[in-house]
């Protein structure tokens, strides 16, 4: 019989792929504000502030999207995939 890892171990795998320092560096590298980051991710600006302060974990889908934004080279006048118009 297979056993499942405890919830805390599972949460560590799912949520801890991007640190708040990495998030801050990514925002800086992209040249966007926290408010713009929240708008592109479709979350409230307070959510981004909580991620940056360490009060909330950064969800894996957000980490994946940020990595995508960093690796894509947007064409002139286009936003990265996953961002809102």
DSSP file (Angstrom, degrees, kcal/mol; ACC not computed):
  #  RESIDUE AA STRUCTURE BP1 BP2  ACC     N-H-->O    O-->H-N    N-H-->O    O-->H-N    TCO  KAPPA ALPHA  PHI   PSI    X-CA   Y-CA   Z-CA
    1    1 A X              0   0    0      0, 0.0     2,-0.3     0, 0.0     0, 0.0   0.000 360.0 360.0 360.0 133.4    0.0    0.0    0.0
    2    2 A X        -     0   0    0      1,-0.0     2,-0.4     0, 0.0     0, 0.0  -0.623 360.0-150.2 -82.4 137.5    1.3    3.4   -0.9
    3    3 A X        -     0   0    0     -2,-0.3     2,-0.3     0, 0.0    -1,-0.0  -0.836  10.7-129.3-106.8 149.6    1.4    6.0    1.8
    4    4 A X        -     0   0    0     -2,-0.4     3,-0.1     1,-0.1     6,-0.0  -0.697  27.9-107.1 -94.1 146.8    1.0    9.7    1.1
    5    5 A X        -     0   0    0     -2,-0.3    -1,-0.1     1,-0.1     5,-0.1  -0.330  48.0 -87.5 -66.9 155.2    3.5   12.3    2.5
    6    6 A X    >>  -     0   0    0      1,-0.1     4,-2.2     4,-0.1     3,-0.6  -0.249  40.8-108.5 -59.6 153.8    2.3   14.4    5.4
    7    7 A X  H 3> S+     0   0    0      1,-0.2     4,-3.1     2,-0.2     5,-0.2   0.867 118.2  55.9 -53.9 -40.7    0.5   17.6    4.3
    8    8 A X  H 3> S+     0   0    0      1,-0.2     4,-1.8     2,-0.2    -1,-0.2   0.889 108.8  46.4 -64.2 -38.0    3.4   19.8    5.5
    9    9 A X  H <> S+     0   0    0     -3,-0.6     4,-1.7     2,-0.2    -1,-0.2   0.900 113.7  49.2 -68.5 -40.2    5.9   17.9    3.3
   10   10 A X  H  X S+     0   0    0     -4,-2.2     4,-2.4     1,-0.2    -2,-0.2   0.920 109.8  51.1 -64.2 -44.4    3.4   18.1    0.3
   11   11 A X  H  X S+     0   0    0     -4,-3.1     4,-3.2     1,-0.2     5,-0.4   0.883 106.5  55.5 -60.2 -38.8    2.9   21.8    0.9
   12   12 A X  H  X S+     0   0    0     -4,-1.8     4,-1.4    -5,-0.2    -1,-0.2   0.899 110.2  45.1 -61.9 -40.4    6.7   22.3    0.9
   13   13 A X  H  < S+     0   0    0     -4,-1.7    -2,-0.2     2,-0.2    -1,-0.2   0.906 119.9  40.4 -68.8 -42.1    7.0   20.6   -2.5
   14   14 A X  H  < S+     0   0    0     -4,-2.4     3,-0.3     1,-0.1    -2,-0.2   0.915 126.2  27.9 -75.2 -43.9    4.1   22.5   -4.0
   15   15 A X  H >< S+     0   0    0     -4,-3.2     3,-0.5    -5,-0.2    43,-0.5   0.646 104.8  67.7-101.1 -15.8    4.6   26.0   -2.6
   16   16 A X  T 3<  +     0   0    0     -4,-1.4    -1,-0.2    -5,-0.4     3,-0.1  -0.053  62.2 104.8-102.7  36.2    8.2   26.6   -1.9
   17   17 A X  T 3  S+     0   0    0     41,-0.4     2,-0.4    -3,-0.3    -1,-0.2   0.694  84.8  39.7 -86.6 -18.0    9.6   26.6   -5.4
   18   18 A X  S <  S-     0   0    0     -3,-0.5    40,-0.4    40,-0.3    -1,-0.2  -0.996  77.0-147.9-131.1 128.6   10.1   30.4   -5.4
   19   19 A X     >  -     0   0    0     -2,-0.4     4,-2.4    -3,-0.1     5,-0.2  -0.451  29.5-110.7 -87.1 165.8   11.3   32.4   -2.5
   20   20 A X  H  > S+     0   0    0      1,-0.2     4,-2.5     2,-0.2     5,-0.1   0.852 120.9  54.7 -64.5 -32.3   10.2   35.9   -1.7
   21   21 A X  H  > S+     0   0    0      2,-0.2     4,-2.4     1,-0.2    -1,-0.2   0.898 108.6  48.0 -66.5 -39.7   13.7   37.1   -2.6
   22   22 A X  H  > S+     0   0    0      2,-0.2     4,-2.4     1,-0.2    -2,-0.2   0.891 110.7  51.6 -66.5 -38.6   13.4   35.4   -6.0
   23   23 A X  H  X S+     0   0    0     -4,-2.4     4,-2.5     2,-0.2    -2,-0.2   0.937 110.4  48.4 -62.0 -46.4   10.0   37.0   -6.5
   24   24 A X  H  X S+     0   0    0     -4,-2.5     4,-2.2     1,-0.2    -2,-0.2   0.919 112.5  48.4 -60.1 -44.6   11.4   40.4   -5.7
   25   25 A X  H  X S+     0   0    0     -4,-2.4     4,-2.7     1,-0.2    -1,-0.2   0.874 110.9  51.4 -64.2 -37.5   14.4   39.9   -8.1
   26   26 A X  H  X S+     0   0    0     -4,-2.4     4,-2.4     2,-0.2    -2,-0.2   0.924 109.4  49.1 -65.7 -45.0   12.0   38.7  -10.8
   27   27 A X  H  X>S+     0   0    0     -4,-2.5     5,-1.9     1,-0.2     4,-0.8   0.918 113.7  47.2 -60.0 -43.3    9.8   41.8  -10.4
   28   28 A X  H ><5S+     0   0    0     -4,-2.2     3,-0.8    -5,-0.2    -2,-0.2   0.930 111.4  50.2 -64.1 -45.5   12.8   44.0  -10.6
   29   29 A X  H 3<5S+     0   0    0     -4,-2.7    -1,-0.2     1,-0.3    -2,-0.2   0.867 109.8  50.7 -62.3 -36.7   14.2   42.2  -13.6
   30   30 A X  H 3<5S-     0   0    0     -4,-2.4    -1,-0.3    -5,-0.2    -2,-0.2   0.673 108.1-130.2 -74.2 -16.3   10.9   42.5  -15.4
   31   31 A X  T <<5 +     0   0    0     -4,-0.8     2,-0.3    -3,-0.8    -3,-0.2   0.835  63.1 126.3  71.9  32.7   10.9   46.2  -14.7
   32   32 A X      < -     0   0    0     -5,-1.9    -1,-0.3     1,-0.0    -2,-0.1  -0.847  57.0-116.0-122.0 159.4    7.4   46.2  -13.3
   33   33 A X     >  -     0   0    0     -2,-0.3     4,-2.4    -3,-0.1     5,-0.1  -0.307  30.8-106.7 -84.0 171.5    5.9   47.4  -10.0
   34   34 A X  H  > S+     0   0    0      2,-0.2     4,-2.5     1,-0.2     5,-0.2   0.886 123.2  51.8 -63.9 -38.0    4.2   45.3   -7.4
   35   35 A X  H  > S+     0   0    0      2,-0.2     4,-2.3     1,-0.2    -1,-0.2   0.922 110.5  47.1 -65.6 -43.2    0.9   46.7   -8.5
   36   36 A X  H  > S+     0   0    0      2,-0.2     4,-2.6     1,-0.2     5,-0.2   0.897 110.8  53.2 -64.8 -39.2    1.6   45.8  -12.1
   37   37 A X  H  X S+     0   0    0     -4,-2.4     4,-2.0     1,-0.2    -2,-0.2   0.936 110.0  47.4 -58.9 -46.8    2.7   42.3  -11.0
   38   38 A X  H  X>S+     0   0    0     -4,-2.5     5,-2.4     1,-0.2     4,-1.2   0.895 111.4  51.2 -63.4 -39.3   -0.6   41.9   -9.2
   39   39 A X  H  <5S+     0   0    0     -4,-2.3     3,-0.4     1,-0.2    -1,-0.2   0.928 111.3  47.1 -63.5 -44.8   -2.6   43.2  -12.2
   40   40 A X  H  <5S+     0   0    0     -4,-2.6    -1,-0.2     1,-0.2    -2,-0.2   0.833 116.0  45.0 -66.6 -31.8   -0.8   40.7  -14.5
   41   41 A X  H  <5S-     0   0    0     -4,-2.0    -1,-0.2    -5,-0.2    -2,-0.2   0.603 109.7-122.7 -87.2 -11.7   -1.4   37.8  -12.1
   42   42 A X  T  <5S+     0   0    0     -4,-1.2     2,-0.3    -3,-0.4    -3,-0.2   0.831  70.6 119.7  74.2  32.3   -5.0   38.8  -11.5
   43   43 A X  S   <S-     0   0    0     -5,-2.4    -1,-0.3    -6,-0.2    -2,-0.1  -0.837  71.7 -91.1-123.5 163.7   -4.5   39.1   -7.7
   44   44 A X    >>  -     0   0    0     -2,-0.3     3,-1.6     1,-0.1     4,-1.1  -0.446  35.9-119.2 -69.0 144.6   -5.0   41.9   -5.3
   45   45 A X  H 3> S+     0   0    0      1,-0.3     4,-2.1     2,-0.2     5,-0.2   0.823 114.2  63.0 -54.9 -30.9   -1.9   44.0   -4.7
   46   46 A X  H 3> S+     0   0    0      1,-0.2     4,-2.2     2,-0.2    -1,-0.3   0.806  96.9  58.3 -65.3 -27.2   -2.0   43.0   -1.0
   47   47 A X  H <> S+     0   0    0     -3,-1.6     4,-2.2     2,-0.2    -1,-0.2   0.929 106.2  46.9 -66.3 -45.2   -1.5   39.4   -2.1
   48   48 A X  H  X S+     0   0    0     -4,-1.1     4,-2.6     1,-0.2    -2,-0.2   0.913 111.4  52.3 -62.6 -42.1    1.8   40.3   -3.8
   49   49 A X  H  X S+     0   0    0     -4,-2.1     4,-1.9     1,-0.2     6,-0.2   0.902 109.1  50.2 -60.2 -40.4    2.8   42.3   -0.7
   50   50 A X  H  X>S+     0   0    0     -4,-2.2     6,-1.5     2,-0.2     5,-1.4   0.893 110.3  49.6 -66.2 -39.1    2.1   39.3    1.5
   51   51 A X  H ><5S+     0   0    0     -4,-2.2     3,-0.6     1,-0.2    -2,-0.2   0.932 112.7  47.6 -62.5 -44.1    4.2   37.0   -0.8
   52   52 A X  H 3<5S+     0   0    0     -4,-2.6    -2,-0.2     1,-0.2    -1,-0.2   0.800 112.3  48.9 -69.9 -28.3    7.1   39.5   -0.6
   53   53 A X  H 3<5S-     0   0    0     -4,-1.9    -1,-0.2    -5,-0.2    -2,-0.2   0.630 112.6-117.6 -83.8 -13.1    6.9   39.8    3.2
   54   54 A X  T <<5S+     0   0    0     -4,-0.9    -3,-0.2    -3,-0.6    -4,-0.1   0.489  83.4 119.2  88.7   3.4    6.8   36.1    3.7
   55   55 A X  S   <S+     0   0    0     -5,-1.4     2,-0.3    -6,-0.2    -4,-0.2   0.768  78.3  31.6 -72.5 -25.2    3.3   36.2    5.2
   56   56 A X  S    S-     0   0    0     -6,-1.5    -2,-0.2    -9,-0.1     2,-0.1  -0.968  86.6-112.9-132.4 148.1    1.9   33.9    2.4
   57   57 A X        -     0   0    0     -2,-0.3     2,-0.7     1,-0.1   -41,-0.1  -0.449  31.0-117.2 -74.5 151.8    3.4   31.2    0.3
   58   58 A X        -     0   0    0    -43,-0.5   -41,-0.4   -40,-0.4   -40,-0.3  -0.829  34.5-125.3 -91.6 116.1    3.9   31.8   -3.4
   59   59 A X    >>  -     0   0    0     -2,-0.7     4,-1.9     1,-0.1     3,-0.6  -0.241  14.2-119.1 -64.1 149.2    1.7   29.3   -5.2
   60   60 A X  H 3> S+     0   0    0      1,-0.2     4,-2.7     2,-0.2     5,-0.2   0.872 111.7  58.2 -56.7 -42.6    3.4   27.0   -7.8
   61   61 A X  H 3> S+     0   0    0      1,-0.2     4,-2.2     2,-0.2    -1,-0.2   0.883 107.0  49.3 -58.1 -35.1    1.2   28.3  -10.7
   62   62 A X  H <> S+     0   0    0     -3,-0.6     4,-2.7     2,-0.2    -1,-0.2   0.921 109.9  51.0 -66.9 -43.3    2.5   31.8  -10.0
   63   63 A X  H  X S+     0   0    0     -4,-1.9     4,-2.2     1,-0.2    -2,-0.2   0.908 110.9  48.6 -59.4 -42.9    6.1   30.5   -9.9
   64   64 A X  H  X S+     0   0    0     -4,-2.7     4,-2.2     2,-0.2    -1,-0.2   0.921 111.7  48.8 -64.1 -44.2    5.6   28.8  -13.3
   65   65 A X  H  X S+     0   0    0     -4,-2.2     4,-2.5    -5,-0.2    -2,-0.2   0.908 110.2  51.0 -64.0 -41.9    4.1   31.9  -14.8
   66   66 A X  H  X S+     0   0    0     -4,-2.7     4,-2.1     1,-0.2    -1,-0.2   0.909 109.6  50.4 -62.2 -41.7    6.9   34.1  -13.6
   67   67 A X  H  X S+     0   0    0     -4,-2.2     4,-1.8     1,-0.2    -1,-0.2   0.901 109.7  51.5 -62.0 -39.6    9.5   31.7  -15.0
   68   68 A X  H  X S+     0   0    0     -4,-2.2     4,-1.9     1,-0.2    -2,-0.2   0.928 108.4  50.9 -62.4 -45.3    7.6   31.9  -18.3
   69   69 A X  H  < S+     0   0    0     -4,-2.5    -1,-0.2     1,-0.2    -2,-0.2   0.885 111.0  49.2 -59.6 -39.0    7.7   35.7  -18.3
   70   70 A X  H  < S+     0   0    0     -4,-2.1    -1,-0.2     1,-0.2    -2,-0.2   0.837 114.2  43.8 -71.0 -32.3   11.4   35.6  -17.7
   71   71 A X  H  < S+     0   0    0     -4,-1.8     2,-0.2    -5,-0.2    -1,-0.2   0.717  98.3  84.8 -88.9 -20.7   12.2   33.2  -20.5
   72   72 A X     <  -     0   0    0     -4,-1.9     2,-0.7    -5,-0.2     8,-0.1  -0.527  66.9-146.5 -80.5 147.8   10.0   34.7  -23.1
   73   73 A X        -     0   0    0     -2,-0.2    -3,-0.1     7,-0.0    -2,-0.0  -0.877  24.5-142.3-110.6  96.3   11.1   37.5  -25.3
   74   74 A X        -     0   0    0     -2,-0.7     3,-0.1    -5,-0.2     2,-0.1  -0.277  14.5-119.1 -62.5 140.6    8.0   39.5  -25.9
   75   75 A X    >   -     0   0    0      1,-0.2     3,-2.7     4,-0.2    -1,-0.1  -0.423  51.8 -70.7 -72.2 155.4    7.6   41.0  -29.3
   76   76 A X  T 3  S+     0   0    0      1,-0.3    -1,-0.2    -2,-0.1     3,-0.1  -0.195 122.4   9.1 -50.8 128.4    7.3   44.8  -29.4
   77   77 A X  T 3  S+     0   0    0      1,-0.2     2,-0.4    -3,-0.1    -1,-0.3   0.486 105.6 112.5  80.4   2.1    4.0   45.9  -28.0
   78   78 A X    <   -     0   0    0     -3,-2.7    -1,-0.2     3,-0.0     2,-0.2  -0.847  58.2-137.2-111.2 147.1    3.0   42.4  -26.7
   79   79 A X        -     0   0    0     -2,-0.4    -4,-0.2     1,-0.1     3,-0.1  -0.617  36.7 -88.9 -92.9 157.2    2.7   41.3  -23.1
   80   80 A X    >   -     0   0    0     -2,-0.2     3,-1.7     1,-0.1    -1,-0.1  -0.288  56.3 -86.4 -60.8 151.0    4.0   38.0  -21.8
   81   81 A X  T 3  S+     0   0    0      1,-0.3    -1,-0.1   -13,-0.1     3,-0.1  -0.249 115.4  31.2 -54.6 144.1    1.6   35.0  -22.1
   82   82 A X  T 3  S+     0   0    0      1,-0.3     2,-0.3    -3,-0.1    -1,-0.3   0.351  93.4 114.7  88.1  -7.5   -0.7   34.7  -19.1
   83   83 A X    <   -     0   0    0     -3,-1.7    -1,-0.3     1,-0.1     2,-0.2  -0.645  68.2-113.1 -94.5 157.1   -0.8   38.4  -18.5
   84   84 A X              0   0    0     -2,-0.3    -4,-0.1   -45,-0.2    -1,-0.1  -0.541 360.0 360.0 -86.1 152.2   -4.0   40.4  -18.9
   85   85 A X              0   0    0     -2,-0.2    -1,-0.1    -6,-0.0   -45,-0.1   0.484 360.0 360.0 -68.4 360.0   -4.4   43.1  -21.6
